[in-house]
Amino acid sequence: MLVAAGVCPHPPLIVPELAGAAASELDDLRAACAEVIRSLVECDPDLLVVVGPAERSADYPGDAAGTMRPWGADVRAGRGEPVLPLSLTVGRWLLDRYAPDPDALPALRLEAVAADAAPAGCAALGEEIARSAGRVAILAMGDGSARLTEKSPGYLHPGAVPYNDMIGRAIAAGEAGLLAGLDPAEADELWVGGRVAFQVLAAAAAEAAGRCASGSLYDDAPYGVGYFVARWTFEPTPS
C-alpha cells in the first residue's frame, strides 16, 4: 500500500560537479529535493521505489549504479558498473546524498519506464507497485515542459506554460486523476519529460487507503524547463 510519495526533477545540473560556477543557481531545488528524500525515508516504508522515464522500460536492483559521465563528469551513484538511465541516476544520487543514513535505506527498487509508454501500461505498473509491499513509498522522477521560453531546449510553444502550470497544480494538490489523464501526444508535443512517471504515481495513489495530504516545495523553470518538487502522504480515512 502506498503511504508516501515524492516528485523530483532530473536535470543533470542538479549535480553540483556538472554545474560548476553556476551550481548555486539550483541550491533551492536541491534543498527541496533533500526535504522530499528525508520525508520518504522517515515514513518507514518497507519498500522505496524510484520511477523515472527512459528510452526503454527496465527494472533494476536497488544497488544498481549510474554515472553522469555523458553530461560532463563521472559522478556516480549506486554500486558497480553504471547501467541506469539519467532519471534513475539522479534519483539514486539524491538518495545517496540526502537520505539521513544512505547505508541504511529501506529495500529499494528502480523502475525505468519507456518515455512513450501508454497510460494503461503506466497504470498497471503503478497498481503493481502499490500492492508490492505493506508500506510503499515512491519517488517519481520527472520534468515538466521544456518548451516554456524561447531559450528552452524545445523552444517556445504557446500551449506550454498553461499546460505546465496545470501539471504543477495537480502535483501540488495531489490530484492523481489529472495526472492519470495526461494525453501522451500532447505531453510529447510540449516536451513534458515526466509524463510516464507522473502517471505511474497517479495509479499507485489510487490504490492508497486514505486521504492524500500534499504540498509543493518547488515549482520553477530556471532554465526554461519546468521543475516540480512535492511530497504526498496518505492519512487513514476516519471510520
C-alpha positions in Angstrom: 0.0 0.0 0.0 1.3 3.4 -0.9 1.9 5.5 2.2 4.1 8.3 0.8 5.4 9.7 -2.4 7.7 12.4 -3.7 8.2 14.2 -7.0 11.6 15.5 -8.1 13.1 16.5 -11.5 16.2 15.0 -13.0 18.2 17.8 -14.7 21.9 16.9 -14.9 22.8 20.3 -13.5 21.3 19.3 -10.1 24.6 17.6 -9.5 27.0 20.5 -8.5 30.0 19.0 -10.2 28.3 19.4 -13.5 27.1 22.9 -12.9 30.5 24.3 -12.0 30.3 28.0 -11.1 26.6 28.1 -11.6 25.9 25.4 -9.0 24.4 27.8 -6.5 21.6 28.6 -9.0 19.9 25.4 -8.1 20.5 25.4 -4.4 16.8 25.9 -3.7 15.9 23.0 -5.9 18.4 20.8 -4.1 17.1 21.8 -0.7 13.6 20.9 -1.7 14.7 17.5 -3.1 16.6 16.9 0.1 13.4 17.5 2.1 11.5 15.1 0.0 14.1 12.4 0.3 14.2 12.7 4.1 10.5 12.6 4.4 10.2 9.4 2.2 12.8 7.6 4.3 11.4 8.7 7.6 7.9 7.4 6.8 9.5 4.0 7.4 8.5 2.2 4.2 9.1 -1.5 3.6 9.9 -0.6 0.0 11.0 2.6 -1.7 10.5 2.6 -5.5 12.2 5.1 -7.7 10.4 5.6 -11.1 11.6 7.6 -14.0 11.4 7.9 -17.8 14.0 6.3 -20.1 14.4 5.2 -23.6 13.0 1.8 -22.8 11.4 0.1 -19.8 13.5 -1.9 -17.4 13.7 -2.7 -13.8 17.0 -2.6 -11.8 18.0 -3.8 -8.3 18.2 -1.1 -5.6 22.0 -1.0 -5.6 22.3 -0.5 -9.4 24.7 2.3 -10.5 24.5 5.2 -12.8 27.0 7.8 -13.9 26.8 11.4 -15.1 29.7 11.0 -17.5 27.6 11.6 -20.6 26.7 15.0 -19.2 30.2 16.1 -18.3 31.6 14.5 -15.2 31.9 10.9 -14.0 29.8 11.4 -10.8 28.4 8.0 -9.8 25.5 6.8 -7.7 24.9 3.3 -6.6 27.4 0.5 -6.8 29.0 -1.5 -9.7 29.0 -0.9 -13.4 26.8 2.1 -14.4 23.6 0.9 -16.1 20.9 3.4 -15.0 19.3 6.0 -17.3 19.5 9.6 -16.4 16.3 9.9 -14.4 17.2 6.9 -12.1 20.8 8.0 -11.8 19.7 11.4 -10.5 17.2 9.7 -8.2 19.8 7.3 -6.8 22.2 10.3 -6.4 19.6 12.2 -4.4 19.2 9.1 -2.1 22.9 8.8 -1.7 23.3 12.5 -0.9 20.3 13.3 1.1 19.0 10.2 2.9 19.6 10.5 6.7 21.7 7.3 6.6 22.4 6.2 3.0 23.8 2.9 4.3 20.5 2.1 6.0 18.0 2.7 3.2 14.8 0.6 3.0 14.5 -2.0 0.3 14.9 -0.2 -3.0 13.5 -0.9 -6.4 14.4 1.1 -9.5 11.9 1.3 -12.4 12.7 2.8 -15.8 9.6 3.4 -17.9 9.7 4.0 -21.6 9.0 7.6 -22.3 6.4 6.6 -24.9 4.7 4.1 -22.7 0.9 4.1 -22.9 -1.2 5.4 -19.9 -2.6 1.9 -19.5 0.9 0.4 -19.0 1.8 3.2 -16.6 -1.4 2.5 -14.6 -0.7 -1.2 -14.5 2.8 -0.6 -13.2 1.6 1.9 -10.6 -1.0 -0.5 -9.3 1.5 -3.3 -9.1 4.0 -1.2 -7.2 1.4 0.0 -4.7 0.5 -3.7 -3.9 4.0 -5.0 -3.7 4.6 -4.4 0.0 2.8 -3.4 3.1 4.2 0.1 3.2 5.4 1.5 -0.1 6.9 4.9 -0.9 7.5 6.2 -4.4 10.0 8.7 -5.7 8.7 9.9 -9.1 11.4 11.5 -11.2 10.0 13.7 -13.9 10.4 17.1 -15.6 7.7 19.4 -16.8 7.6 21.1 -20.2 10.9 22.0 -21.9 9.1 24.5 -24.3 8.3 27.3 -21.9 10.5 30.1 -23.3 12.5 30.9 -26.4 15.6 29.7 -24.6 14.1 26.3 -23.7 15.6 23.2 -25.1 12.4 22.7 -27.3 11.9 26.5 -28.0 8.7 28.3 -27.1 5.3 26.7 -27.6 2.2 28.8 -26.9 0.5 26.0 -25.1 3.4 25.0 -22.9 3.0 27.5 -20.0 -0.6 26.7 -19.2 -0.1 23.0 -19.6 3.0 23.1 -17.3 1.1 25.2 -14.8 -1.7 22.6 -14.8 0.7 19.8 -14.1 2.3 21.8 -11.3 -1.0 22.5 -9.7 -2.0 18.8 -9.9 1.2 17.7 -8.3 1.0 20.3 -5.6 -2.6 19.4 -4.8 -2.2 15.6 -5.1 -4.7 15.5 -7.9 -3.9 12.0 -9.2 -6.8 12.0 -11.6 -5.5 15.0 -13.5 -2.1 13.3 -13.9 -3.6 10.0 -14.9 -5.4 11.8 -17.7 -2.4 13.4 -19.3 -2.5 12.8 -23.1 0.7 11.2 -24.4 0.6 13.1 -27.7 0.0 16.5 -26.1 2.7 15.8 -23.5 5.1 14.8 -26.2 4.4 17.9 -28.3 5.2 20.1 -25.3 8.2 18.1 -24.3 6.9 17.0 -20.9 9.7 14.8 -19.7 7.9 13.3 -16.7 4.5 12.2 -18.1 5.0 8.5 -17.6 6.5 8.8 -14.1 3.5 11.1 -13.1 1.0 8.5 -14.4 2.7 5.6 -12.6 2.5 7.7 -9.4 -1.2 8.6 -10.1 -2.2 4.9 -10.4 -0.3 4.0 -7.3 -2.0 6.8 -5.4 -5.4 5.4 -6.5 -4.5 2.3 -4.5 -3.7 4.1 -1.3 -6.1 3.8 1.6 -6.6 7.3 2.9 -6.8 10.9 2.0 -3.8 12.5 0.2 -2.1 15.3 2.1 0.2 17.1 -0.4 2.5 20.1 -0.6 4.6 21.8 -3.2 8.2 22.5 -2.2 9.4 23.9 -5.5 7.8 24.9 -8.8 10.0 26.9 -11.2 11.7 26.8 -14.6 15.2 28.3 -14.1 16.4 27.0 -17.5 13.2 27.1 -19.4 12.2 23.6 -18.2 9.5 23.0 -15.6 10.8 21.5 -12.4 8.4 20.3 -9.6 9.2 19.1 -6.2 6.4 17.9 -3.9 5.5 15.3 -1.3 2.4 13.3 -0.8 1.4 11.4 2.3 -1.7 9.3 2.8 -3.7 9.7 6.0 -6.1 6.9 7.1 -9.7 7.9 6.5 -11.6 8.2 9.8 -14.1 5.4 10.2 
